Amino acid sequence: MVILGRLWRGCALALLMVLPAAFAACGGDAGDPGVEPPSGPARSFMMGFSSLPRELNADAYQEAIEFADTHGDLVLIQRSVPWSDFTPGAEISDETARNTSSEIRAIDDNDLRSFFAIDPTDGATGRDRLSNLPVSLSGKRFDDGDVRAAFVSYAEYVALNYEPDYMALGVEMNLYYAQNAEDFENFKTLYAQAYEAVKAKSPKTQITVTLQYEDLQGLLPREDRHFADWQLVTAFEPRTDFTAISTYPSFAFPNAAAIPENYYSQLRAFTDKPIAIAEMGYATTAGAQGVNSGTESDQSAFVERIIDEAEDLAMPFVVWFAIWDPTYARDTAFGAFESIGLLRDDDTEKPAWQHWANTARRPYEP
């Protein structure tokens, strides 16, 4: 079992599945809060946020996408597979069609680059199984013919309709490997099939699979102690266009100063592909059951560090997962993630915010 925070994030993402459809019915523009014009030396990497809102409602979802445009260049949409819509013989539901239409419109209206991550495994159970399977596929794995057909069909659908700049065909898949090493081999062949299908529909889309970086090194607090799995960095070669990680070092280190100097640069020993941060965060309070001991000063130091890393490692982009502290995590078993935002839930800024905002104002020149 992985840390409790991982469970919360899986549940929150599951709830977000219903928001885009409601978002489609929202009219008007929440307005641009106003940002200073570009200034300072150019930066070579894009900065982005996920579409995770401050509250679980459609207005907040719209706000998150507009915020990503105002204070960055790219938005991450992370979505479970709507299996029932894409199994052989099925028809795409009205809900999926509305989700697609509303999100494409929001991305285009805000002139954002997009990173679409297809997330087939269950974050609520530590990614030990496939998520949101219909009754007809209950208990199935990546060796099942209908599962494989649905996954490839959905990947094609996303490629054709969203034409994302970047795409992940699997999220934090080393966590699935840790508990399903045999079925992971089935996923590898499925990934290869989906990669070719996506490239046929959207040749310019850059494709990868994401890995949870702390767990990749065996650093996350887990009941089943394990060791580093660096071999997974190249498990999907040659069909990866870049290497992507999620990273939450406040769950693995007592403070930001304890993060080793070569923590991210050591990836260069295992891949020559561009390295991107698909999602990241740093807690600013002690989490549930002592999972983390972060402070606002630690978060600020981490943001400064990650900006330097993005420049030094020539990253194409970095994504901060939560703009605001998620209020819906408070007073729950998933409290480890409640303080990872750069802004507090009342919109006040944490010290790290100015480092992010000042860098975001620098003109982006790849």
N, C-alpha and C positions, 0 to 999 in steps of 0.2 A: 504494500500500500504506500502511495506517495503522500506528500504533505497535504494537510487539510486544505490549504489554499487552492491546490489544484482542483479539488472537488468543487469548490465554489465557482471557479472560473468556468468549469464545464456546465454547471447549472445556469449561470448567467447567460452563457452563449446559447443554451437551449431556449431560454426565455426570449432572447432576442430574435429568434426565428420568426416570431409573429409580428415584429414591429414594422418591417419595411412595407407590408401591405397596408397597414394603417397610415403609414407615412405618405403613401401614394395619394391618400385622400386629403392631405393637408395642403391648403393653398397658401400663397403669399411667400414672403421672404422674411426670415427672422431678423434680417438686417446685419450689416457689417459693423461690428463694434468699433472699427477704426484701428488702423495699424499704421505706424510710421512707414514712410517709403523706404525702399531698399537702401541699405547703407553699409559701408564697411567692405573689407576684402571679400572677393568671391569665395564661395564654398563649392567643393566638387561633389558633394553628396546631397541627396534629397532627404528631407525630414518629414515624417508622417505620423499619423495617429490612426488607431483603429476606430471603427464606428461605434464602439462601446459608449453608450450615453451615460449621463449622470443619474438618470432615473429611467425606469423601464416604461417609457411611453413614447408615442410617435413624435411628439414635439421635440423631446430630448434627442431622439435619433436624428432628426433633421438638424438640430443644433450641433451635434457632434460632427456631422459631415461638413457643415459650413465652417466650423471651427478649424477643421483640418485644412481647409483652403486658406483661411485667414492667417494661420500660424504655421503653415507648412506647404508641402508640395504634393503629398501622396496620401491616399486613404487605404487602409486595410479593411477588407470585408472578409470575415471568417465565417464559414457556413457549413453546417452539416449537410449530408447528402439527402435530398428528398426522395428516398428510395422508391416510394410508391408511384412517383411520377415518371420514373425512368426505367422501370423493369420492362422486359419485352412485352409489347402489346398494350402498355399503359399510355394514358394521355396526360399531358401536362396540366396541372390543376390551375384554376383561376388565381389561387393565392400565389403560386410560384410565378405566374405570368405578371401579376401585379408587383410582386417584389422586384422582378427584373426591370420592369418598366420604370418604377420609381427610383431605383438605385442608379440606373443608367442616366436618367434625367438629372439626378442630383450631382453625379460625377461630372457630367458634361456642363451643367449650368455653372459649376464652381471651377471648371477648367482644371480638374485634378488628375494626376496620374493615379493609376489603380493597381492594387495588389490583391488578388482574389485567392483566398486560401480555402481549399476544399478539405473539410475536417471530418473524416469518416469514423473516427473512434470516439469512445465515450469518456470524456474528461471527468464525468461525475464518478467514475469507478476506477480512476487512475489509468485510463486508456488500456484497459485489459480486454476490451471487446468492441464490436461495432456499435454505433449509436443510432438511435431512432429507427431501428428496423421495424417494418410492419409485421403483423402477426404471421404473414405468409413466409417471412424470412427469419423469424425468431431463432436465435442461436446460430445462425449461419456465419461463416467466416469468408476469408478472401479466396477460398478455393471453390466457392459456390458459383455456378454459371450465371444465375440471375443477379447475384451481387456484382459480379464482374461486369456484366452487361450494363447494369444500371450506373455503375461508377464511370465507365467509359462514356456512356451516353450523356451523363450530367457534365462531365469534363468538356465534351464537345459542345454542349449547350452553352456553357459559360464562355468558352472560347469564341463561339460564333456571335453571341449576343453582347457580351461585355467587351470583348477584344481587350482583355487586361494587358497592361504593360508587363506585369509580373504575375505568376501563378504558382501556387504550391499544390501539388497533388498528394496531400497528406501533411498532417500537422503533428509535430513532436513524435515522430514515428519510432524513435528509439525507446520511448516508454512502452509502446506496443511490443517491440522486440523483446524487452526485458521479461515479458510475461507470456509471449507467444512466438518464440523463436522459430518454430516450425512453420507457422502460418505466415510469418514475416517473409519467408521465401516466396509464398504465393503472392503476397503484396508486391514484391519486387517485380515479378513478371507482369502483374496488373499495371503497375506504374509505367513500365516500359510500353505497354499497349496504349495506355492513356496518353503518354507523352507523344507518341507518334500521331494519335488522333487529334490532339490539340494543335500540334504543329501544322497539320493538314488544314485546319480551320483558321488558324491565326498564326502564321509563320513568324511574326515579329514578337510574339509573347515569349518572355523569358521564363523558363520552367524550372522548378526545384521541388524538393521535399524538405520540410523543416525538422530540425532536431533540437531537443531541449538540452541546452548547453551544460547546465550544472549537473544534470543527471548523466549526460554523456561522459562526464568525468568521474562519476560515482560520488558526487559531493552532496546531493540532496539527502536530507534525513529520511530514511526509509526503514521499514521493519526488516526487509530482506536486503541486507547490506550487499553491495555489489561493487564491481570495479569498472574502470574506464572502458568504454566501447569505441575507441577512436576508429576502429575499422569501419564503422557505419558511415563515416564521413564520405567514403567513396563507394558505398554499397550500391548506389544507383548510377554509377558511371557506365557508359559515357553519356547517358541521357540526363545530365543536369547542366543547366546554363549558368548557375551560380550556386554558392553554398549559403544556406540560410539557417540561422539559429534563433531560438528564443532564449532570453537570459534574464534571470531574477537573482542576482548575486546576494541580495539581503537575506535570502533563505539559506545561504550556504556559508556566509562569512559573518563574523561578529561586528564588523564595521567596514566602511569603504576602503580604509587604509590597508586592510588585510588582503584585499584582492591582489594576487600576484602581478608583478609588472608585465609579465608575458602572457597574462590570462587570455587575451584575445589573439595576440600575434602568434601564439603557439599553433593556431589553426593552420598557419602557412606551411607547417611541416607535413600536413596531411592533404592539402589541396592547393592547386594553382588557379582555381576558379575565383571570381570575385566573391567576396564575403559580405553578406548583408545581415542586419539584425531585423528579423521578421516581427519580433515583438520583444519588449523589455519593460522593466519597472524596477523600482526600488522603494521598499516600504519606509515610512517615516515614523512608525510607532512599533512597539513590541506587539507581535502577533499572537494569535490564539495558541495556547500551550507552549509558548516560548519559541515558536517556529522561527521568528526573526527578531532582531533587536535594532532595527534601523532607526535613524533620527533624521530630521530635516537637514542637518549639516551633512550627514552621510549621503543623502540623496543628491544634494547640491554638488558634492565632490564627485559623485558618480556621473552626473550629467556632464560636468566639465571633462571628466575622463573619457566618456564615450564620444564626445565631440572630437577630442584629439585622436582617439582610435579611428573614428570614421575617416578623418583626414589622412592619418598615417597609413592605414590599410587600404585606402582608395575604395571605400565601400560605396556601392551605388545608392544605398539608402539605409536609414535607421527608422524604426517605428516605436514610439512610446505607446504602450497598450491602453492605458486609461488616462484621459485628460483630467477628469475630476476623481476625487475619492468616491468610490461607488457606495452610496448610502445603503443600498439594498444588501450589502455584505455585513453591515453593522449588526452586532448582537446575534450573530448566527455562528454556526460551526465553521463558517468559511471566512472568518474575520481576518485571516492572515493577509488578505488582499485589500482590506478596506482602506489602507492608507498609501496606495501606490500611485495615486494621481499627482500631477504637477500642480494642480489647483485643489483647494479644499472644496467640500461640497457646497459651501456658501459663496463660492467664486473668488475667495481671497487667495492670493498667490503665496506659494511656498518659496523659500529662497532659491530653489533650483529653477523656478520658472524664468527668471530673468536671464539665466545662462541660455536656456532654450530659446526664448523670444529674441534675444540679441543675435543669436546665431541664425535663427530663421529669417531675420531681416536682411542678412547678407545675401546678395544676389547669387542664385544658383547657376553655376556654369560647369556642366559636366566635362 
